[in-house]
Amino acid sequence: MEYSLLCHSLYAFWSSPVKKKLILLSIMFLIWVYMLYSCVGYCSTMPSLVVESYRGKETGSAVGKRTESGGGGRTDLVSRLLAKPQPWEDIESDYEEPSIRTAASRDLLNNELETDRADDWDEMRAEQQRAPDPSAMSSFSNGSGSKKLPQAIIIGVKKGGTRALLEFLRVHPDIRAVGAEPHFFDRNYENGLEWYRELMPKTLEGQITMEKTPSYFVTREAPARISAMSRDTKLIVVVRDPVTRAISDYTQTLSKKPDIPSFESLTFKNRTTGLIDTSWSAIQIGIYAKHLDNWLQYFPMDQILFVSGERLISDPAGELGRVQDFLGLKRIITDKHFYFNQTKGFPCLKKAEGSSKPHCLGKTKGRTHPNIDPEVVQRLRDFYRPFNMKFYQMTGHNFGWD
């Protein structure tokens, strides 16, 4: 009897149109609240997951497995591009006291440390803050274009002006370049070409894909690896007076590690005898002829363009004209794109890629160099002179550093 009354009451309650609508609305509301709660919980954990995936000590095989499995690999790629770079814990610093350097630490190719990773992050962050130009992005909004391996690479040199050159080139509508340094051919080669391709921006037919990683020029394995990818790859090297370059290199590291030894003490193995310490990367990188010799074993000279870091400051349009010719592109980047910033001491873009506003390189560029003992500077000039002469002979161009 009680069961019958209960069923009758439920039937009467459910048969009421108003009450039925209220129940349905309540159920829908609860489902909506649950979905919102789930979404918020998932989104709030994403940043930490991305950062942890980057910071974790993943091996090349682990990354490769994630890439093959699908979506996980793509998340890892995004984290590598967007997460703030962390120190490379498995690479020794070049700036140890000369008296305690080991044989391994004297080999630049085994322990080269790019201390401008933070600088590169600053540039990427500034780039992300620029308002995108709808007309520039319209070609890719519908998913058109495809990711390709780079046809041209800026391979060096560190502190030569590679970031400025890349930013200037990205103004050209037929050049698409990744902003961060992939370090594929020196640090991430085990991840494979598909991993590398995934880092590249989408390009349309006739556009050139580019990247820049200055440490390639001094990496012994890089020429063979790039040649294996494509023997037709065009290579660009931005070179600068090796003495000025070495001081700039030291200045950058000093800004991050104020307690490092003085430039003078790092320059010499023995200050009394005046023997230059060529194991120090700041000195080693500037021996351009030695590194170029390695590249010429895999690439002909006509596939390598040498850009003057000094002329990139004094005549940016002229140097960009040479680069555009080298890449087989129409000379679109001209004097009208530049203005000279007196405060920074180098040229800036009147309009950067994806923006209608002027753009200068970040605060990490154009640092004031410390005062170096003139005698040390002269000893370095004497040291580099024969190497510079050899480099002029190899390239057929006198850069005027002596």
C-alpha positions in Angstrom: 0.0 0.0 0.0 2.8 2.4 1.0 4.7 1.5 -2.2 1.6 2.2 -4.3 1.1 5.6 -2.7 4.8 6.5 -3.2 4.6 5.6 -6.9 1.4 7.5 -7.3 3.0 10.6 -5.7 6.0 10.4 -7.9 3.9 10.1 -11.0 1.8 13.1 -10.0 4.9 15.1 -9.3 6.5 14.2 -12.6 3.3 14.7 -14.7 3.2 18.4 -13.7 4.7 20.4 -16.7 6.1 23.1 -14.5 7.8 20.8 -12.1 9.2 18.7 -15.0 10.8 21.8 -16.5 12.3 22.7 -13.1 13.9 19.3 -12.8 15.3 19.3 -16.3 16.7 22.8 -15.8 18.3 21.7 -12.5 19.9 18.7 -14.1 21.3 20.8 -17.0 22.6 23.3 -14.5 24.4 20.6 -12.5 26.0 19.2 -15.6 27.1 22.7 -16.7 28.7 23.3 -13.3 30.5 20.0 -13.4 31.9 20.6 -16.9 33.1 24.1 -15.9 34.7 22.8 -12.7 36.5 20.1 -14.7 37.7 22.6 -17.4 39.0 25.0 -14.8 40.8 22.3 -12.9 42.5 21.0 -16.1 43.5 24.4 -17.3 45.0 25.4 -14.0 47.3 22.4 -14.1 48.5 22.9 -17.6 51.3 25.5 -17.0 52.9 23.4 -14.4 52.7 20.3 -16.5 54.3 22.1 -19.4 57.1 23.6 -17.3 57.8 20.2 -15.6 57.9 18.4 -19.0 60.6 20.9 -20.0 62.5 20.9 -16.7 62.4 17.1 -16.4 65.5 15.2 -17.3 64.0 13.7 -20.4 66.3 11.6 -22.6 66.3 11.8 -26.4 64.6 8.4 -26.6 61.8 9.5 -24.3 61.1 12.6 -26.4 61.2 10.5 -29.5 58.6 8.1 -28.1 56.3 11.0 -27.1 56.6 12.4 -30.7 55.7 9.1 -32.2 52.7 8.6 -29.9 51.0 11.8 -31.2 49.8 14.7 -29.0 52.3 14.3 -26.2 55.1 15.1 -28.6 53.4 18.3 -29.7 52.9 19.4 -26.1 56.6 18.9 -25.5 57.5 21.0 -28.5 55.3 23.8 -27.4 56.9 23.7 -23.9 60.4 23.9 -25.4 59.5 27.0 -27.4 57.4 28.9 -24.9 58.8 27.8 -21.5 61.5 30.1 -20.1 64.9 28.4 -20.8 66.5 26.8 -17.9 70.3 26.3 -17.3 71.8 23.3 -19.1 73.0 21.3 -16.1 75.1 18.8 -18.1 77.4 21.5 -19.6 80.3 23.0 -17.7 80.8 26.8 -17.6 83.7 28.1 -19.7 84.5 30.6 -16.9 86.5 28.7 -14.4 89.8 29.9 -13.0 92.5 29.0 -15.5 94.5 27.3 -12.8 91.8 24.7 -12.2 90.6 24.1 -15.7 90.6 20.4 -16.7 91.6 19.0 -20.1 87.9 18.5 -20.9 87.0 22.1 -20.0 89.7 23.3 -22.4 87.9 21.8 -25.4 85.4 24.4 -26.6 83.5 21.8 -28.7 82.9 19.6 -25.7 81.8 22.3 -23.2 80.4 25.2 -25.2 77.8 27.0 -23.1 75.5 29.5 -24.7 75.0 32.1 -22.0 72.6 34.2 -24.2 69.7 31.8 -23.7 68.2 34.3 -21.3 68.7 37.0 -23.9 66.9 34.9 -26.4 64.0 34.4 -24.0 63.8 38.2 -23.5 63.6 38.7 -27.2 60.9 36.0 -27.6 58.9 37.5 -24.7 59.1 41.0 -26.3 58.1 39.5 -29.6 55.0 37.8 -28.1 53.9 41.2 -26.6 53.8 42.8 -30.0 50.3 43.2 -31.5 49.9 40.8 -34.4 49.2 42.3 -37.8 46.0 40.7 -39.2 47.1 41.1 -42.8 50.4 39.3 -42.0 48.6 36.4 -40.4 45.6 36.0 -42.7 47.4 33.5 -44.9 47.8 31.1 -42.0 44.5 31.6 -40.2 42.8 29.0 -42.3 45.5 26.4 -41.7 47.2 26.9 -45.1 50.9 26.4 -45.5 53.1 23.6 -44.2 56.1 23.2 -41.9 59.3 22.5 -43.8 62.9 22.0 -42.8 64.9 25.2 -43.1 66.4 26.1 -46.5 68.7 28.7 -44.9 70.4 28.8 -41.5 72.2 31.5 -39.6 75.0 29.4 -38.2 77.1 32.0 -36.3 78.8 33.6 -34.7 77.8 34.3 -31.1 77.8 38.0 -30.3 78.3 38.8 -33.9 74.9 40.3 -34.6 72.8 37.2 -35.4 69.8 38.3 -33.4 69.7 41.7 -35.2 70.1 40.0 -38.6 67.2 37.6 -37.9 64.9 40.3 -36.7 65.7 42.4 -39.8 65.1 39.5 -42.1 61.8 38.6 -40.6 60.4 41.8 -42.1 60.6 40.2 -45.5 57.3 38.7 -46.5 59.0 35.7 -48.1 61.0 34.7 -45.0 59.5 32.8 -42.1 61.8 32.1 -39.2 61.5 30.6 -35.8 62.4 33.1 -33.1 64.0 30.9 -30.5 67.3 29.1 -31.1 66.5 25.4 -31.8 70.0 24.1 -31.1 69.1 21.0 -33.1 72.5 20.3 -34.7 74.5 20.7 -31.5 72.2 19.7 -28.6 69.0 18.1 -29.8 70.1 16.1 -32.8 69.0 12.8 -31.2 65.4 14.0 -31.3 65.3 13.6 -35.1 64.4 15.7 -38.1 60.6 15.4 -37.5 61.1 17.0 -34.1 63.1 19.7 -35.8 60.6 20.3 -38.5 57.8 20.6 -36.0 59.6 23.7 -34.5 59.5 25.5 -37.8 56.7 28.0 -38.7 54.3 27.2 -41.6 55.3 28.6 -45.0 53.5 29.0 -48.3 54.9 28.2 -51.7 57.9 30.4 -52.5 58.6 31.3 -48.9 61.9 30.4 -47.2 62.1 28.8 -43.8 65.0 29.9 -41.6 66.4 29.5 -38.1 69.5 30.8 -36.3 71.7 29.1 -33.7 75.1 30.8 -33.5 76.9 27.9 -31.7 76.6 25.8 -34.9 79.6 27.5 -36.4 81.9 26.2 -33.7 80.3 22.7 -33.4 82.4 20.1 -35.1 79.5 17.8 -35.9 77.2 20.5 -37.3 78.5 20.7 -40.9 78.1 17.0 -41.5 74.7 16.9 -39.8 73.3 19.9 -41.8 74.7 18.4 -45.0 73.0 15.1 -44.3 69.7 17.0 -44.0 70.2 18.9 -47.2 73.4 19.6 -49.2 71.6 22.6 -50.7 71.1 24.4 -47.4 72.3 28.1 -47.5 74.5 29.2 -44.6 74.9 32.7 -43.2 77.7 33.6 -40.8 77.7 37.1 -39.1 81.3 37.8 -38.2 82.8 40.7 -36.1 86.2 41.9 -35.1 87.2 38.9 -32.9 88.7 41.1 -30.2 85.5 43.1 -29.8 83.5 39.9 -30.1 85.5 38.3 -27.2 84.9 41.4 -25.0 81.2 41.4 -25.8 81.0 37.7 -25.0 82.7 38.3 -21.6 80.4 41.3 -20.9 77.4 39.2 -21.5 78.6 36.5 -19.1 79.7 39.1 -16.5 76.1 40.5 -16.4 74.9 37.1 -15.3 77.9 36.0 -13.2 79.5 39.1 -11.6 82.0 36.9 -9.7 83.8 35.5 -12.7 87.5 36.2 -13.0 88.7 39.3 -14.9 88.9 39.4 -18.7 92.7 39.8 -18.5 93.2 36.7 -16.3 91.0 34.6 -18.5 92.8 35.7 -21.7 96.2 34.3 -20.8 97.4 30.9 -19.7 100.3 32.8 -18.2 100.2 36.6 -18.0 104.0 36.7 -17.6 104.8 34.9 -20.8 101.8 36.4 -22.6 100.6 33.0 -23.9 96.9 33.3 -25.0 94.6 30.7 -23.6 92.8 29.4 -26.7 90.8 26.9 -24.7 88.6 29.8 -23.4 85.5 29.9 -25.7 85.5 33.7 -25.9 88.9 33.4 -27.6 88.3 30.2 -29.4 85.2 31.3 -31.3 87.1 34.2 -32.9 89.5 31.9 -34.7 87.2 32.0 -37.7 89.6 30.4 -40.2 89.8 27.3 -38.2 86.1 26.8 -37.9 85.5 27.7 -41.5 87.9 25.0 -42.6 85.6 22.4 -41.0 82.5 23.7 -42.9 84.3 23.8 -46.3 84.7 20.0 -46.1 80.9 19.7 -46.5 79.8 22.9 -48.2 81.2 25.0 -51.2 82.1 28.6 -50.5 79.3 29.9 -52.7 76.7 28.4 -50.3 78.1 30.4 -47.4 77.5 34.1 -47.0 79.6 36.2 -44.6 77.9 39.2 -43.1 79.9 42.0 -41.5 78.7 42.7 -38.0 80.2 46.2 -38.2 78.4 47.0 -41.5 75.2 45.6 -40.1 75.4 48.6 -37.7 76.8 51.2 -40.1 74.9 50.2 -43.2 72.1 47.7 -42.3 70.2 48.1 -45.6 73.4 47.4 -47.6 74.1 44.2 -45.7 70.5 43.1 -45.9 70.6 43.7 -49.6 73.4 41.2 -49.9 71.6 38.7 -47.8 68.4 39.0 -49.9 70.4 38.5 -53.1 72.1 35.5 -51.6 68.7 34.0 -50.7 67.4 34.7 -54.2 64.7 37.1 -52.9 63.6 40.5 -54.1 65.2 43.4 -52.3 62.3 44.5 -50.2 64.1 45.5 -47.0 65.8 48.8 -47.7 66.8 52.1 -45.9 63.2 53.0 -45.3 62.9 50.2 -42.8 65.6 51.5 -40.4 66.4 54.3 -38.1 69.5 54.7 -35.9 68.9 54.7 -32.2 71.5 57.0 -30.6 70.9 55.6 -27.1 71.5 52.0 -28.0 74.1 52.8 -30.7 72.7 50.5 -33.4 69.9 50.6 -36.0 66.3 49.7 -35.2 63.3 48.7 -37.3 60.7 51.4 -38.0 58.2 48.6 -38.3 58.8 45.1 -36.9 57.3 41.9 -38.3 53.6 41.7 -37.2 53.5 45.2 -35.8 53.1 48.8 -37.0 55.3 50.1 -34.2 59.1 50.7 -34.1 61.2 47.9 -32.7 64.7 47.8 -31.1 66.4 44.8 -29.8 66.0 44.2 -26.0 67.8 45.7 -23.1 70.2 42.8 -23.1 71.7 44.0 -26.4 74.2 46.9 -26.6 75.6 46.5 -23.1 78.5 48.8 -22.1 81.8 47.0 -22.3 84.1 47.0 -19.2 87.4 48.8 -19.5 90.1 46.3 -20.7 93.8 46.9 -20.3 95.0 48.3 -23.6 98.1 46.1 -23.5 95.8 43.0 -23.3 93.7 44.3 -26.3 96.9 44.8 -28.3 98.2 41.3 -27.4 94.9 39.9 -28.6 95.1 41.8 -31.9 98.6 40.4 -32.5 97.3 36.9 -31.7 94.3 37.1 -34.1 96.1 38.9 -37.0 97.4 35.8 -38.8 94.1 34.0 -38.4 92.3 37.1 -39.7 94.6 37.2 -42.7 93.9 33.5 -43.4 90.1 34.2 -43.1 90.3 37.1 -45.5 92.1 34.9 -48.0 89.6 32.0 -47.6 86.5 34.3 -48.0 88.0 36.7 -50.5 86.9 39.6 -48.4 88.9 42.0 -46.2 86.7 42.9 -43.1 89.2 45.6 -42.0 89.8 44.3 -38.4 93.5 45.2 -38.5 
